[in-house]
Amino acid sequence: MPSELENCMEGLIKVFHRYAKNGSLTRQNLRQLMEAELSSFLKCQKDPAAVDKIMKDLDANGDGLVNFEEFVSLVVGLSVACEQCYQLEMKKTGKK
Amino acid sequence: MPSELENCMEGLIKVFHRYAKNGSLTRQNLRQLMEAELSSFLKCQKDPAAVDKIMKDLDANGDGLVNFEEFVSLVVGLSVACEQCYQLEMKKTGKK
């Protein structure tokens, strides 16, 4: 049976490929993915061009498509930000 | 209700903090985490010093501890490798 961490890694791959065409996300695919999977994050973005800006940031090789490696860098950025909040919260509440 | 991607990000944070002490993993914590969460991967490593080498690779700032950001780079590396296998497999079987 896969571990929790293995399930997470599989989840990243599955979510990406649910929206990807031929192994990459177009701008429209990325928008669909973010609207479905990161809707709370998107709602906090006041800039209506947020997805376009994120697309530009992620597309490291400038081909207009986001591959899995580029997509993962978005997940890393968000996870690291969430984890910093988590640590702050733990310090406040005095847990571990 | 959190999305699948949000659950994955939460899972990464939870797994890390299950083994971390004061927000970082010592070498021993990393070993415990990998033995519990990445046992199939560890079994494939023929080098008995694999965890020590991974620790050295991950510890980008050289403080002898692995913080969340450093830990995530391991998850990214493994996920990207898994995803490449997944793409190859999909091509072989002729699925999307």
N, CA and C atoms of all chains as a GROMACS GRO file, in nm:
protein
  576
    1MET      N    1   0.086  -0.121   0.000
    1MET     CA    2   0.000   0.000   0.000
    1MET      C    3   0.088   0.125   0.000
    2PRO      N    4   0.058   0.222  -0.086
    2PRO     CA    5   0.146   0.340  -0.091
    2PRO      C    6   0.138   0.421   0.039
    3SER      N    7   0.248   0.488   0.072
    3SER     CA    8   0.251   0.574   0.190
    3SER      C    9   0.181   0.706   0.161
    4GLU      N   10   0.164   0.787   0.265
    4GLU     CA   11   0.098   0.917   0.247
    4GLU      C   12   0.178   1.004   0.149
    5LEU      N   13   0.312   1.000   0.163
    5LEU     CA   14   0.397   1.081   0.074
    5LEU      C   15   0.389   1.032  -0.070
    6GLU      N   16   0.386   0.899  -0.088
    6GLU     CA   17   0.372   0.844  -0.224
    6GLU      C   18   0.237   0.883  -0.284
    7ASN      N   19   0.133   0.881  -0.201
    7ASN     CA   20   0.002   0.924  -0.249
    7ASN      C   21   0.004   1.070  -0.294
    8CYS      N   22   0.078   1.154  -0.218
    8CYS     CA   23   0.087   1.296  -0.255
    8CYS      C   24   0.154   1.311  -0.391
    9MET      N   25   0.264   1.237  -0.412
    9MET     CA   26   0.338   1.249  -0.538
    9MET      C   27   0.250   1.200  -0.654
   10GLU      N   28   0.179   1.090  -0.630
   10GLU     CA   29   0.088   1.039  -0.733
   10GLU      C   30  -0.022   1.141  -0.762
   11GLY      N   31  -0.070   1.206  -0.656
   11GLY     CA   32  -0.176   1.306  -0.671
   11GLY      C   33  -0.131   1.421  -0.760
   12LEU      N   34  -0.008   1.467  -0.740
   12LEU     CA   35   0.045   1.578  -0.823
   12LEU      C   36   0.044   1.539  -0.971
   13ILE      N   37   0.089   1.417  -0.997
   13ILE     CA   38   0.097   1.368  -1.136
   13ILE      C   39  -0.042   1.353  -1.195
   14LYS      N   40  -0.133   1.298  -1.116
   14LYS     CA   41  -0.269   1.275  -1.166
   14LYS      C   42  -0.341   1.406  -1.195
   15VAL      N   43  -0.328   1.503  -1.103
   15VAL     CA   44  -0.396   1.632  -1.124
   15VAL      C   45  -0.340   1.698  -1.250
   16PHE      N   46  -0.207   1.698  -1.263
   16PHE     CA   47  -0.146   1.760  -1.382
   16PHE      C   48  -0.200   1.697  -1.511
   17HIS      N   49  -0.202   1.564  -1.515
   17HIS     CA   50  -0.241   1.496  -1.640
   17HIS      C   51  -0.393   1.500  -1.665
   18ARG      N   52  -0.469   1.533  -1.560
   18ARG     CA   53  -0.613   1.548  -1.582
   18ARG      C   54  -0.639   1.670  -1.671
   19TYR      N   55  -0.550   1.771  -1.665
   19TYR     CA   56  -0.572   1.894  -1.740
   19TYR      C   57  -0.476   1.909  -1.858
   20ALA      N   58  -0.365   1.833  -1.858
   20ALA     CA   59  -0.264   1.848  -1.962
   20ALA      C   60  -0.309   1.783  -2.093
   21LYS      N   61  -0.263   1.843  -2.204
   21LYS     CA   62  -0.281   1.780  -2.335
   21LYS      C   63  -0.141   1.751  -2.388
   22ASN      N   64  -0.118   1.629  -2.431
   22ASN     CA   65   0.014   1.589  -2.479
   22ASN      C   66   0.126   1.622  -2.380
   23GLY      N   67   0.098   1.604  -2.253
   23GLY     CA   68   0.203   1.619  -2.152
   23GLY      C   69   0.235   1.761  -2.110
   24SER      N   70   0.157   1.860  -2.158
   24SER     CA   71   0.181   1.999  -2.116
   24SER      C   72   0.049   2.072  -2.098
   25LEU      N   73   0.056   2.180  -2.019
   25LEU     CA   74  -0.061   2.264  -1.999
   25LEU      C   75  -0.052   2.388  -2.086
   26THR      N   76  -0.154   2.413  -2.166
   26THR     CA   77  -0.165   2.543  -2.232
   26THR      C   78  -0.214   2.643  -2.127
   27ARG      N   79  -0.219   2.770  -2.166
   27ARG     CA   80  -0.271   2.872  -2.075
   27ARG      C   81  -0.414   2.837  -2.030
   28GLN      N   82  -0.492   2.788  -2.127
   28GLN     CA   83  -0.631   2.754  -2.094
   28GLN      C   84  -0.639   2.634  -1.999
   29ASN      N   85  -0.554   2.533  -2.024
   29ASN     CA   86  -0.550   2.416  -1.933
   29ASN      C   87  -0.511   2.458  -1.792
   30LEU      N   88  -0.411   2.549  -1.783
   30LEU     CA   89  -0.365   2.594  -1.651
   30LEU      C   90  -0.477   2.667  -1.579
   31ARG      N   91  -0.551   2.749  -1.654
   31ARG     CA   92  -0.663   2.822  -1.594
   31ARG      C   93  -0.767   2.723  -1.540
   32GLN      N   94  -0.799   2.620  -1.622
   32GLN     CA   95  -0.897   2.520  -1.578
   32GLN      C   96  -0.848   2.448  -1.451
   33LEU      N   97  -0.720   2.410  -1.452
   33LEU     CA   98  -0.663   2.341  -1.336
   33LEU      C   99  -0.673   2.430  -1.212
   34MET      N  100  -0.631   2.555  -1.226
   34MET     CA  101  -0.629   2.643  -1.109
   34MET      C  102  -0.770   2.675  -1.060
   35GLU      N  103  -0.863   2.690  -1.154
   35GLU     CA  104  -1.001   2.718  -1.112
   35GLU      C  105  -1.060   2.600  -1.036
   36ALA      N  106  -1.023   2.479  -1.076
   36ALA     CA  107  -1.079   2.361  -1.010
   36ALA      C  108  -1.004   2.326  -0.883
   37GLU      N  109  -0.870   2.338  -0.887
   37GLU     CA  110  -0.790   2.282  -0.778
   37GLU      C  111  -0.737   2.388  -0.681
   38LEU      N  112  -0.731   2.512  -0.724
   38LEU     CA  113  -0.676   2.617  -0.638
   38LEU      C  114  -0.772   2.735  -0.633
   39SER      N  115  -0.901   2.705  -0.621
   39SER     CA  116  -1.001   2.812  -0.631
   39SER      C  117  -0.989   2.910  -0.513
   40SER      N  118  -0.956   2.860  -0.393
   40SER     CA  119  -0.946   2.953  -0.278
   40SER      C  120  -0.829   3.048  -0.301
   41PHE      N  121  -0.720   2.996  -0.353
   41PHE     CA  122  -0.604   3.080  -0.382
   41PHE      C  123  -0.639   3.184  -0.489
   42LEU      N  124  -0.706   3.139  -0.594
   42LEU     CA  125  -0.741   3.231  -0.704
   42LEU      C  126  -0.835   3.342  -0.655
   43LYS      N  127  -0.927   3.306  -0.565
   43LYS     CA  128  -1.023   3.405  -0.515
   43LYS      C  129  -0.953   3.518  -0.440
   44CYS      N  130  -0.839   3.485  -0.378
   44CYS     CA  131  -0.764   3.587  -0.301
   44CYS      C  132  -0.683   3.679  -0.393
   45GLN      N  133  -0.667   3.641  -0.518
   45GLN     CA  134  -0.588   3.722  -0.612
   45GLN      C  135  -0.676   3.833  -0.664
   46LYS      N  136  -0.638   3.956  -0.636
   46LYS     CA  137  -0.722   4.068  -0.680
   46LYS      C  138  -0.699   4.099  -0.828
   47ASP      N  139  -0.583   4.059  -0.878
   47ASP     CA  140  -0.546   4.089  -1.016
   47ASP      C  141  -0.617   3.992  -1.112
   48PRO      N  142  -0.703   4.043  -1.201
   48PRO     CA  143  -0.774   3.951  -1.292
   48PRO      C  144  -0.678   3.880  -1.388
   49ALA      N  145  -0.556   3.934  -1.403
   49ALA     CA  146  -0.459   3.871  -1.493
   49ALA      C  147  -0.366   3.774  -1.417
   50ALA      N  148  -0.408   3.734  -1.294
   50ALA     CA  149  -0.321   3.651  -1.210
   50ALA      C  150  -0.276   3.524  -1.282
   51VAL      N  151  -0.370   3.454  -1.346
   51VAL     CA  152  -0.333   3.327  -1.410
   51VAL      C  153  -0.232   3.352  -1.523
   52ASP      N  154  -0.254   3.460  -1.598
   52ASP     CA  155  -0.161   3.492  -1.707
   52ASP      C  156  -0.021   3.520  -1.654
   53LYS      N  157  -0.016   3.592  -1.542
   53LYS     CA  158   0.116   3.624  -1.484
   53LYS      C  159   0.183   3.499  -1.431
   54ILE      N  160   0.103   3.413  -1.367
   54ILE     CA  161   0.158   3.287  -1.315
   54ILE      C  162   0.210   3.202  -1.431
   55MET      N  163   0.130   3.198  -1.537
   55MET     CA  164   0.171   3.122  -1.658
   55MET      C  165   0.308   3.170  -1.707
   56LYS      N  166   0.324   3.300  -1.712
   56LYS     CA  167   0.449   3.359  -1.762
   56LYS      C  168   0.566   3.322  -1.669
   57ASP      N  169   0.538   3.329  -1.538
   57ASP     CA  170   0.642   3.294  -1.439
   57ASP      C  171   0.682   3.147  -1.450
   58LEU      N  172   0.580   3.061  -1.469
   58LEU     CA  173   0.607   2.917  -1.466
   58LEU      C  174   0.678   2.868  -1.591
   59ASP      N  175   0.646   2.932  -1.702
   59ASP     CA  176   0.694   2.884  -1.832
   59ASP      C  177   0.842   2.919  -1.848
   60ALA      N  178   0.924   2.845  -1.773
   60ALA     CA  179   1.068   2.878  -1.764
   60ALA      C  180   1.136   2.872  -1.900
   61ASN      N  181   1.097   2.778  -1.985
   61ASN     CA  182   1.164   2.767  -2.114
   61ASN      C  183   1.093   2.847  -2.225
   62GLY      N  184   0.990   2.923  -2.188
   62GLY     CA  185   0.928   3.018  -2.280
   62GLY      C  186   0.860   2.959  -2.403
   63ASP      N  187   0.813   2.834  -2.393
   63ASP     CA  188   0.748   2.774  -2.511
   63ASP      C  189   0.596   2.792  -2.510
   64GLY      N  190   0.545   2.870  -2.412
   64GLY     CA  191   0.400   2.893  -2.408
   64GLY      C  192   0.324   2.777  -2.346
   65LEU      N  193   0.396   2.677  -2.299
   65LEU     CA  194   0.334   2.560  -2.236
   65LEU      C  195   0.398   2.538  -2.100
   66VAL      N  196   0.322   2.479  -2.008
   66VAL     CA  197   0.376   2.446  -1.876
   66VAL      C  198   0.390   2.295  -1.868
   67ASN      N  199   0.514   2.247  -1.856
   67ASN     CA  200   0.533   2.103  -1.840
   67ASN      C  201   0.526   2.065  -1.692
   68PHE      N  202   0.539   1.936  -1.663
   68PHE     CA  203   0.520   1.891  -1.524
   68PHE      C  204   0.620   1.958  -1.430
   69GLU      N  205   0.744   1.968  -1.473
   69GLU     CA  206   0.848   2.026  -1.388
   69GLU      C  207   0.815   2.172  -1.356
   70GLU      N  208   0.767   2.244  -1.456
   70GLU     CA  209   0.731   2.384  -1.435
   70GLU      C  210   0.608   2.396  -1.343
   71PHE      N  211   0.514   2.303  -1.363
   71PHE     CA  212   0.393   2.301  -1.278
   71PHE      C  213   0.430   2.275  -1.132
   72VAL      N  214   0.524   2.182  -1.110
   72VAL     CA  215   0.562   2.147  -0.974
   72VAL      C  216   0.621   2.267  -0.902
   73SER      N  217   0.686   2.358  -0.976
   73SER     CA  218   0.744   2.474  -0.909
   73SER      C  219   0.635   2.564  -0.851
   74LEU      N  220   0.516   2.564  -0.914
   74LEU     CA  221   0.402   2.637  -0.856
   74LEU      C  222   0.359   2.572  -0.726
   75VAL      N  223   0.348   2.440  -0.728
   75VAL     CA  224   0.305   2.365  -0.609
   75VAL      C  225   0.406   2.386  -0.496
   76VAL      N  226   0.535   2.385  -0.531
   76VAL     CA  227   0.639   2.407  -0.429
   76VAL      C  228   0.624   2.545  -0.368
   77GLY      N  229   0.609   2.646  -0.451
   77GLY     CA  230   0.596   2.783  -0.401
   77GLY      C  231   0.479   2.795  -0.306
   78LEU      N  232   0.365   2.739  -0.345
   78LEU     CA  233   0.246   2.748  -0.259
   78LEU      C  234   0.265   2.666  -0.132
   79SER      N  235   0.326   2.548  -0.144
   79SER     CA  236   0.344   2.462  -0.025
   79SER      C  237   0.439   2.529   0.074
   80VAL      N  238   0.546   2.591   0.023
   80VAL     CA  239   0.643   2.655   0.112
   80VAL      C  240   0.576   2.772   0.184
   81ALA      N  241   0.493   2.848   0.111
   81ALA     CA  242   0.421   2.959   0.174
   81ALA      C  243   0.325   2.907   0.281
   82CYS      N  244   0.253   2.800   0.249
   82CYS     CA  245   0.159   2.741   0.347
   82CYS      C  246   0.233   2.690   0.469
   83GLU      N  247   0.350   2.631   0.445
   83GLU     CA  248   0.424   2.571   0.556
   83GLU      C  249   0.474   2.681   0.651
   84GLN      N  250   0.511   2.797   0.594
   84GLN     CA  251   0.556   2.907   0.680
   84GLN      C  252   0.442   2.954   0.770
   85CYS      N  253   0.321   2.959   0.713
   85CYS     CA  254   0.203   2.995   0.794
   85CYS      C  255   0.181   2.891   0.903
   86TYR      N  256   0.196   2.766   0.865
   86TYR     CA  257   0.176   2.655   0.959
   86TYR      C  258   0.273   2.667   1.078
   87GLN      N  259   0.400   2.696   1.046
   87GLN     CA  260   0.500   2.709   1.153
   87GLN      C  261   0.466   2.826   1.245
   88LEU      N  262   0.426   2.938   1.186
   88LEU     CA  263   0.388   3.056   1.265
   88LEU      C  264   0.271   3.022   1.358
   89GLU      N  265   0.173   2.951   1.301
   89GLU     CA  266   0.054   2.915   1.377
   89GLU      C  267   0.091   2.824   1.494
   90MET      N  268   0.181   2.728   1.466
   90MET     CA  269   0.224   2.634   1.571
   90MET      C  270   0.295   2.710   1.684
   91LYS      N  271   0.376   2.810   1.644
   91LYS     CA  272   0.449   2.888   1.747
   91LYS      C  273   0.350   2.965   1.833
   92LYS      N  274   0.248   3.023   1.766
   92LYS     CA  275   0.147   3.101   1.839
   92LYS      C  276   0.073   3.015   1.939
   93THR      N  277   0.029   2.897   1.892
   93THR     CA  278  -0.054   2.814   1.979
   93THR      C  279   0.033   2.732   2.074
   94GLY      N  280   0.165   2.742   2.057
   94GLY     CA  281   0.256   2.676   2.150
   94GLY      C  282   0.266   2.526   2.134
   95LYS      N  283   0.211   2.475   2.021
   95LYS     CA  284   0.226   2.331   1.995
   95LYS      C  285   0.366   2.306   1.945
   96LYS      N  286   0.407   2.179   1.952
   96LYS     CA  287   0.539   2.130   1.906
   96LYS      C  288   0.620   2.230   1.823
   97MET      N  289  -1.454   2.216   0.102
   97MET     CA  290  -1.374   2.091   0.100
   97MET      C  291  -1.248   2.112   0.018
   98PRO      N  292  -1.133   2.072   0.068
   98PRO     CA  293  -1.009   2.094  -0.009
   98PRO      C  294  -1.007   2.011  -0.137
   99SER      N  295  -0.942   2.063  -0.239
   99SER     CA  296  -0.928   1.991  -0.365
   99SER      C  297  -0.818   1.884  -0.351
  100GLU      N  298  -0.806   1.801  -0.453
  100GLU     CA  299  -0.703   1.695  -0.449
  100GLU      C  300  -0.563   1.757  -0.438
  101LEU      N  301  -0.541   1.867  -0.513
  101LEU     CA  302  -0.410   1.933  -0.509
  101LEU      C  303  -0.382   1.994  -0.373
  102GLU      N  304  -0.484   2.055  -0.314
  102GLU     CA  305  -0.468   2.112  -0.180
  102GLU      C  306  -0.439   2.002  -0.078
  103ASN      N  307  -0.506   1.887  -0.093
  103ASN     CA  308  -0.478   1.774  -0.004
  103ASN      C  309  -0.333   1.728  -0.017
  104CYS      N  310  -0.281   1.728  -0.142
  104CYS     CA  311  -0.142   1.688  -0.164
  104CYS      C  312  -0.047   1.783  -0.091
  105MET      N  313  -0.074   1.913  -0.105
  105MET     CA  314   0.016   2.011  -0.042
  105MET      C  315   0.009   1.997   0.110
  106GLU      N  316  -0.111   1.977   0.162
  106GLU     CA  317  -0.126   1.958   0.306
  106GLU      C  318  -0.052   1.831   0.350
  107GLY      N  319  -0.062   1.727   0.267
  107GLY     CA  320   0.005   1.600   0.299
  107GLY      C  321   0.156   1.617   0.310
  108LEU      N  322   0.215   1.693   0.219
  108LEU     CA  323   0.360   1.717   0.222
  108LEU      C  324   0.399   1.783   0.356
  109ILE      N  325   0.320   1.883   0.394
  109ILE     CA  326   0.349   1.957   0.518
  109ILE      C  327   0.332   1.865   0.640
  110LYS      N  328   0.224   1.786   0.638
  110LYS     CA  329   0.197   1.698   0.752
  110LYS      C  330   0.304   1.591   0.768
  111VAL      N  331   0.344   1.531   0.656
  111VAL     CA  332   0.446   1.426   0.662
  111VAL      C  333   0.577   1.485   0.715
  112PHE      N  334   0.615   1.602   0.663
  112PHE     CA  335   0.739   1.665   0.708
  112PHE      C  336   0.736   1.689   0.858
  113HIS      N  337   0.626   1.747   0.907
  113HIS     CA  338   0.621   1.784   1.049
  113HIS      C  339   0.601   1.664   1.142
  114ARG      N  340   0.558   1.551   1.084
  114ARG     CA  341   0.547   1.430   1.165
  114ARG      C  342   0.687   1.386   1.211
  115TYR      N  343   0.789   1.414   1.130
  115TYR     CA  344   0.924   1.368   1.160
  115TYR      C  345   1.017   1.481   1.204
  116ALA      N  346   0.980   1.606   1.174
  116ALA     CA  347   1.068   1.720   1.205
  116ALA      C  348   1.066   1.752   1.354
  117LYS      N  349   1.180   1.802   1.403
  117LYS     CA  350   1.185   1.857   1.539
  117LYS      C  351   1.220   2.004   1.522
  118ASN      N  352   1.145   2.091   1.585
  118ASN     CA  353   1.168   2.235   1.574
  118ASN      C  354   1.175   2.283   1.429
  119GLY      N  355   1.093   2.225   1.346
  119GLY     CA  356   1.080   2.272   1.208
  119GLY      C  357   1.187   2.224   1.111
  120SER      N  358   1.276   2.133   1.156
  120SER     CA  359   1.377   2.079   1.063
  120SER      C  360   1.396   1.930   1.087
  121LEU      N  361   1.451   1.864   0.986
  121LEU     CA  362   1.483   1.721   0.999
  121LEU      C  363   1.632   1.706   1.025
  122THR      N  364   1.667   1.634   1.131
  122THR     CA  365   1.806   1.591   1.147
  122THR      C  366   1.827   1.472   1.053
  123ARG      N  367   1.952   1.426   1.045
  123ARG     CA  368   1.981   1.309   0.963
  123ARG      C  369   1.896   1.189   1.007
  124GLN      N  370   1.883   1.174   1.139
  124GLN     CA  371   1.805   1.062   1.192
  124GLN      C  372   1.656   1.076   1.159
  125ASN      N  373   1.604   1.198   1.170
  125ASN     CA  374   1.463   1.224   1.134
  125ASN      C  375   1.439   1.191   0.987
  126LEU      N  376   1.535   1.234   0.901
  126LEU     CA  377   1.520   1.209   0.757
  126LEU      C  378   1.519   1.059   0.730
  127ARG      N  379   1.606   0.988   0.799
  127ARG     CA  380   1.610   0.842   0.781
  127ARG      C  381   1.476   0.780   0.820
  128GLN      N  382   1.422   0.823   0.935
  128GLN     CA  383   1.293   0.770   0.980
  128GLN      C  384   1.183   0.801   0.879
  129LEU      N  385   1.184   0.925   0.829
  129LEU     CA  386   1.082   0.965   0.730
  129LEU      C  387   1.094   0.878   0.606
  130MET      N  388   1.217   0.861   0.555
  130MET     CA  389   1.234   0.787   0.430
  130MET      C  390   1.202   0.639   0.450
  131GLU      N  391   1.239   0.585   0.566
  131GLU     CA  392   1.209   0.443   0.590
  131GLU      C  393   1.058   0.419   0.596
  132ALA      N  394   0.985   0.517   0.650
  132ALA     CA  395   0.840   0.499   0.662
  132ALA      C  396   0.767   0.536   0.534
  133GLU      N  397   0.810   0.644   0.469
  133GLU     CA  398   0.731   0.701   0.359
  133GLU      C  399   0.785   0.667   0.220
  134LEU      N  400   0.912   0.632   0.213
  134LEU     CA  401   0.972   0.605   0.081
  134LEU      C  402   1.046   0.472   0.084
  135SER      N  403   0.982   0.373   0.149
  135SER     CA  404   1.052   0.246   0.169
  135SER      C  405   1.081   0.175   0.036
  136SER      N  406   0.989   0.184  -0.061
  136SER     CA  407   1.013   0.115  -0.190
  136SER      C  408   1.133   0.179  -0.260
  137PHE      N  409   1.140   0.311  -0.254
  137PHE     CA  410   1.254   0.382  -0.314
  137PHE      C  411   1.384   0.343  -0.245
  138LEU      N  412   1.383   0.340  -0.113
  138LEU     CA  413   1.504   0.306  -0.037
  138LEU      C  414   1.551   0.164  -0.067
  139LYS      N  415   1.454   0.073  -0.084
  139LYS     CA  416   1.490  -0.066  -0.111
  139LYS      C  417   1.565  -0.081  -0.242
  140CYS      N  418   1.535   0.007  -0.337
  140CYS     CA  419   1.601   0.002  -0.469
  140CYS      C  420   1.742   0.060  -0.466
  141GLN      N  421   1.775   0.132  -0.358
  141GLN     CA  422   1.908   0.193  -0.349
  141GLN      C  423   2.007   0.088  -0.301
  142LYS      N  424   2.105   0.057  -0.385
  142LYS     CA  425   2.200  -0.046  -0.343
  142LYS      C  426   2.304   0.009  -0.246
  143ASP      N  427   2.322   0.141  -0.247
  143ASP     CA  428   2.424   0.204  -0.162
  143ASP      C  429   2.371   0.218  -0.019
  144PRO      N  430   2.437   0.152   0.080
  144PRO     CA  431   2.387   0.164   0.217
  144PRO      C  432   2.397   0.307   0.272
  145ALA      N  433   2.480   0.389   0.206
  145ALA     CA  434   2.494   0.528   0.253
  145ALA      C  435   2.398   0.621   0.178
  146ALA      N  436   2.295   0.564   0.114
  146ALA     CA  437   2.205   0.645   0.031
  146ALA      C  438   2.144   0.762   0.108
  147VAL      N  439   2.092   0.734   0.228
  147VAL     CA  440   2.025   0.841   0.305
  147VAL      C  441   2.126   0.952   0.338
  148ASP      N  442   2.248   0.912   0.375
  148ASP     CA  443   2.349   1.013   0.408
  148ASP      C  444   2.381   1.100   0.288
  149LYS      N  445   2.389   1.037   0.170
  149LYS     CA  446   2.419   1.114   0.049
  149LYS      C  447   2.303   1.208   0.014
  150ILE      N  448   2.181   1.156   0.030
  150ILE     CA  449   2.063   1.239   0.001
  150ILE      C  450   2.060   1.357   0.098
  151MET      N  451   2.089   1.328   0.224
  151MET     CA  452   2.094   1.434   0.326
  151MET      C  453   2.190   1.544   0.284
  152LYS      N  454   2.306   1.502   0.238
  152LYS     CA  455   2.409   1.600   0.199
  152LYS      C  456   2.362   1.682   0.079
  153ASP      N  457   2.298   1.614  -0.016
  153ASP     CA  458   2.245   1.684  -0.134
  153ASP      C  459   2.137   1.785  -0.097
  154LEU      N  460   2.049   1.743  -0.004
  154LEU     CA  461   1.933   1.826   0.027
  154LEU      C  462   1.971   1.948   0.111
  155ASP      N  463   2.070   1.929   0.196
  155ASP     CA  464   2.104   2.034   0.292
  155ASP      C  465   2.178   2.148   0.222
  156ALA      N  466   2.100   2.226   0.147
  156ALA     CA  467   2.158   2.329   0.059
  156ALA      C  468   2.237   2.433   0.138
  157ASN      N  469   2.188   2.469   0.256
  157ASN     CA  470   2.258   2.574   0.333
  157ASN      C  471   2.361   2.516   0.430
  158GLY      N  472   2.383   2.385   0.424
  158GLY     CA  473   2.493   2.321   0.498
  158GLY      C  474   2.486   2.329   0.649
  159ASP      N  475   2.364   2.340   0.707
  159ASP     CA  476   2.356   2.350   0.853
  159ASP      C  477   2.333   2.214   0.920
  160GLY      N  478   2.340   2.105   0.841
  160GLY     CA  479   2.322   1.972   0.899
  160GLY      C  480   2.176   1.938   0.925
  161LEU      N  481   2.085   2.025   0.882
  161LEU     CA  482   1.942   2.002   0.901
  161LEU      C  483   1.872   2.022   0.767
  162VAL      N  484   1.761   1.952   0.748
  162VAL     CA  485   1.682   1.969   0.626
  162VAL      C  486   1.554   2.044   0.662
  163ASN      N  487   1.539   2.165   0.608
  163ASN     CA  488   1.414   2.238   0.634
  163ASN      C  489   1.308   2.199   0.530
  164PHE      N  490   1.189   2.256   0.542
  164PHE     CA  491   1.080   2.212   0.454
  164PHE      C  492   1.113   2.238   0.306
  165GLU      N  493   1.173   2.352   0.279
  165GLU     CA  494   1.205   2.387   0.141
  165GLU      C  495   1.304   2.285   0.081
  166GLU      N  496   1.403   2.247   0.162
  166GLU     CA  497   1.502   2.148   0.117
  166GLU      C  498   1.436   2.010   0.099
  167PHE      N  499   1.345   1.976   0.191
  167PHE     CA  500   1.273   1.849   0.182
  167PHE      C  501   1.189   1.842   0.054
  168VAL      N  502   1.123   1.955   0.022
  168VAL     CA  503   1.036   1.957  -0.096
  168VAL      C  504   1.117   1.930  -0.223
  169SER      N  505   1.243   1.971  -0.224
  169SER     CA  506   1.323   1.948  -0.346
  169SER      C  507   1.345   1.797  -0.369
  170LEU      N  508   1.346   1.717  -0.260
  170LEU     CA  509   1.352   1.571  -0.276
  170LEU      C  510   1.222   1.520  -0.338
  171VAL      N  511   1.110   1.570  -0.287
  171VAL     CA  512   0.980   1.527  -0.338
  171VAL      C  513   0.967   1.565  -0.486
  172VAL      N  514   1.014   1.686  -0.519
  172VAL     CA  515   1.008   1.731  -0.658
  172VAL      C  516   1.090   1.637  -0.748
  173GLY      N  517   1.212   1.608  -0.705
  173GLY     CA  518   1.299   1.521  -0.785
  173GLY      C  519   1.235   1.385  -0.810
  174LEU      N  520   1.179   1.327  -0.704
  174LEU     CA  521   1.116   1.196  -0.718
  174LEU      C  522   0.989   1.205  -0.804
  175SER      N  523   0.912   1.311  -0.785
  175SER     CA  524   0.786   1.325  -0.862
  175SER      C  525   0.816   1.343  -1.010
  176VAL      N  526   0.919   1.423  -1.040
  176VAL     CA  527   0.953   1.447  -1.181
  176VAL      C  528   1.001   1.316  -1.246
  177ALA      N  529   1.081   1.239  -1.171
  177ALA     CA  530   1.126   1.110  -1.224
  177ALA      C  531   1.006   1.016  -1.247
  178CYS      N  532   0.915   1.013  -1.151
  178CYS     CA  533   0.796   0.927  -1.164
  178CYS      C  534   0.712   0.970  -1.283
  179GLU      N  535   0.702   1.102  -1.301
  179GLU     CA  536   0.615   1.154  -1.408
  179GLU      C  537   0.672   1.117  -1.544
  180GLN      N  538   0.805   1.117  -1.554
  180GLN     CA  539   0.868   1.078  -1.682
  180GLN      C  540   0.835   0.933  -1.714
  181CYS      N  541   0.839   0.847  -1.611
  181CYS     CA  542   0.801   0.706  -1.632
  181CYS      C  543   0.655   0.696  -1.674
  182TYR      N  544   0.572   0.777  -1.609
  182TYR     CA  545   0.428   0.777  -1.638
  182TYR      C  546   0.404   0.814  -1.784
  183GLN      N  547   0.475   0.919  -1.831
  183GLN     CA  548   0.458   0.963  -1.971
  183GLN      C  549   0.503   0.854  -2.068
  184LEU      N  550   0.615   0.788  -2.037
  184LEU     CA  551   0.666   0.680  -2.122
  184LEU      C  552   0.564   0.567  -2.130
  185GLU      N  553   0.508   0.534  -2.013
  185GLU     CA  554   0.412   0.425  -2.004
  185GLU      C  555   0.287   0.457  -2.086
  186MET      N  556   0.242   0.583  -2.075
  186MET     CA  557   0.122   0.626  -2.150
  186MET      C  558   0.148   0.616  -2.300
  187LYS      N  559   0.271   0.653  -2.341
  187LYS     CA  560   0.303   0.647  -2.484
  187LYS      C  561   0.302   0.502  -2.533
  188LYS      N  562   0.358   0.414  -2.449
  188LYS     CA  563   0.364   0.272  -2.485
  188LYS      C  564   0.224   0.213  -2.501
  189THR      N  565   0.139   0.244  -2.401
  189THR     CA  566   0.007   0.183  -2.404
  189THR      C  567  -0.088   0.261  -2.496
  190GLY      N  568  -0.039   0.372  -2.550
  190GLY     CA  569  -0.118   0.448  -2.647
  190GLY      C  570  -0.232   0.526  -2.589
  191LYS      N  571  -0.234   0.538  -2.453
  191LYS     CA  572  -0.336   0.624  -2.392
  191LYS      C  573  -0.292   0.768  -2.406
  192LYS      N  574  -0.389   0.860  -2.386
  192LYS     CA  575  -0.362   1.005  -2.391
  192LYS      C  576  -0.222   1.042  -2.344
   0.00000   0.00000   0.00000
